[in-house]
Amino acid sequence: MKNDFSLILNQYQDSGKPIVLEFGPGDIKKYENSIGLDFVDKESVDYLCDLSKGLSFIPDSSIDLIYTSHFLEHIDSLQNLLFEVNRVLKPGGKMVNIVPHFSNPYYYSDYTHKNFWGLYSVLYFSSDKFFKRDVPRYYNQLDFKINKVYLNFTSPFRPVNLIKKIFRKFFNSHIILTELYEENLTWIFPCYEIHFEIEKK
């Protein structure tokens, strides 16, 4: 069963519900009725595969939503994977992501991390004028609609976490404050994560 994606997909399509994929799900999926994809065989994984090699087993324009949490930073060829994501999403289909911010001190502890993420990283895959600062658009032809980019400040230490909740609310209250934070305050108040949502146009 875990090696036959077409069979899994047909079962979900027959249910009439949106088709949701989770790349590299944790022990518990974010979405109850999603299809978990990973190369590690665990209870949350429905189909065993190496996502770094692409999504050739998924038909074009067949997926409604893709969710990832602390997954994209492990991918060698992010551009290739996002090309594949664009191919398999339905028009209007979304990809919701959580990645560690480059200032996250825990980022450097994990030797499997391959790439850094900042506020502007997602802009390299869109022509949207989302922030004040522009980025070069000649690296690839991908053009996702950017729905949301959000900084998450948190800490495993409860007293610090209470303070970081204030940072989260303040620095996300306006795009200008979000950009000013990353340009000037990143190494004073490290950020934990970036949450962002993109959509296939």
C-alpha positions in Angstrom: 0.0 0.0 0.0 2.8 2.5 0.9 4.4 1.9 -2.5 1.3 2.5 -4.7 0.5 6.2 -4.8 -2.1 5.9 -7.6 -4.2 3.6 -5.4 -3.9 6.0 -2.4 -4.8 9.0 -4.6 -7.8 7.2 -6.1 -9.2 6.4 -2.6 -8.9 10.1 -1.6 -10.4 11.3 -4.9 -13.4 8.9 -4.5 -14.1 10.5 -1.1 -14.8 13.9 -2.9 -12.7 15.8 -0.3 -9.8 18.1 -1.1 -6.6 16.3 -1.8 -4.0 17.3 0.8 -0.4 16.3 0.9 2.0 16.6 3.8 5.7 16.5 3.0 7.8 15.0 5.8 5.0 14.8 8.4 5.9 14.5 12.0 4.5 11.8 14.2 1.1 13.4 14.0 -0.2 15.0 10.8 -1.4 18.5 10.7 -4.4 17.6 8.6 -6.4 14.4 9.6 -7.2 13.3 6.0 -4.0 14.2 4.3 -1.5 11.9 2.5 1.8 11.8 4.3 4.9 11.5 2.1 8.4 10.8 3.3 11.3 8.3 3.0 11.0 7.4 6.7 8.5 4.6 7.4 6.3 5.8 10.3 2.7 5.8 11.1 2.0 9.3 9.7 3.5 8.3 6.3 1.2 6.9 3.7 3.6 6.8 0.7 7.3 6.1 0.9 9.4 8.2 -1.4 12.4 10.5 -1.7 10.9 13.9 -2.3 14.3 15.3 -3.3 13.9 13.3 -6.5 10.7 15.0 -7.5 7.0 14.2 -7.7 6.8 12.2 -10.9 4.4 9.8 -9.4 1.8 12.6 -8.9 -0.4 13.6 -11.9 -0.5 17.2 -13.1 -3.1 19.6 -11.4 -4.4 17.0 -9.0 -3.6 18.4 -5.5 -5.6 21.0 -3.6 -3.1 21.7 -0.7 0.4 20.9 0.3 1.6 21.4 3.8 5.2 21.3 5.1 6.7 22.1 8.5 10.4 22.2 9.0 10.9 20.3 5.7 12.0 22.7 3.0 15.3 23.5 4.7 16.3 19.8 4.2 16.0 19.9 0.4 19.0 20.2 -1.8 17.3 21.5 -4.9 14.5 23.7 -3.7 13.9 25.2 -7.2 13.3 21.7 -8.7 10.9 20.7 -5.9 8.9 24.0 -6.3 8.7 23.4 -10.1 7.1 20.1 -9.3 4.8 21.6 -6.7 3.6 24.1 -9.3 2.9 21.2 -11.7 0.9 19.0 -9.3 -1.2 21.8 -7.7 -4.6 22.6 -9.1 -5.0 26.2 -10.3 -5.7 28.1 -7.0 -4.1 25.2 -5.1 -2.1 26.3 -2.1 1.2 25.4 -0.4 1.5 26.2 3.3 5.0 26.2 4.8 6.8 26.6 8.1 10.6 27.0 7.9 13.2 28.1 10.4 14.3 31.7 10.1 18.1 32.0 9.4 18.6 33.7 12.8 17.1 30.7 14.7 20.1 29.5 16.9 18.8 25.9 16.7 19.0 25.9 12.9 22.8 25.3 13.1 22.5 22.3 15.4 20.9 20.1 12.7 23.5 18.9 10.3 20.8 17.8 7.8 19.8 21.4 7.1 20.7 22.4 3.5 19.4 26.0 3.0 18.6 29.2 4.8 15.3 31.0 4.8 14.7 34.7 5.2 11.7 37.0 4.6 12.6 37.5 0.9 13.4 33.9 0.0 9.9 33.1 -1.3 10.0 36.3 -3.5 12.4 34.5 -5.8 9.5 32.3 -6.9 6.9 35.0 -7.5 6.4 38.3 -9.5 4.2 39.6 -6.7 5.2 43.0 -5.2 4.8 41.7 -1.6 7.5 43.6 0.2 9.2 47.0 -0.4 12.5 45.4 -1.3 12.6 43.6 -4.7 14.7 40.6 -5.5 16.1 39.5 -8.9 13.6 37.5 -11.0 16.0 35.9 -13.6 16.8 32.7 -11.7 13.6 30.8 -12.7 10.2 31.2 -14.3 8.1 30.2 -11.3 5.4 32.7 -10.4 3.3 31.8 -7.3 0.9 34.2 -5.8 2.1 35.0 -2.3 -0.7 35.0 0.2 1.1 35.4 3.5 4.6 35.7 5.0 4.7 35.8 8.8 7.5 35.8 11.4 7.1 33.5 14.4 8.9 34.4 17.6 8.9 31.7 20.2 11.1 30.0 22.7 11.1 26.7 24.7 11.7 28.7 27.8 8.4 30.0 29.2 9.5 33.5 30.5 11.3 34.3 27.2 8.3 33.0 25.3 6.0 35.5 26.9 8.3 38.3 25.7 8.5 36.8 22.2 4.7 36.8 21.9 4.9 40.6 22.1 7.6 40.6 19.4 5.4 38.4 17.2 2.4 40.7 17.4 4.4 43.9 17.0 6.7 42.9 14.1 3.9 41.3 12.1 1.5 44.2 12.6 2.8 45.9 9.4 4.9 44.8 6.5 7.3 47.8 7.0 7.9 46.7 10.6 8.5 43.1 9.4 11.1 44.3 6.9 12.8 46.7 9.3 13.1 43.8 11.9 15.0 41.6 9.5 17.3 44.3 8.2 18.2 45.8 11.6 17.2 43.6 14.6 17.6 40.0 13.6 20.8 39.3 15.6 19.4 41.2 18.7 16.1 39.4 18.8 16.5 36.1 16.9 13.4 34.8 15.1 12.3 31.2 15.3 10.3 30.5 12.1 8.8 31.9 9.0 5.3 30.9 8.1 4.3 31.5 4.5 1.5 30.5 2.0 1.8 30.5 -1.8 -0.8 29.7 -4.4 -0.7 28.5 -7.9 -1.9 31.2 -10.3 
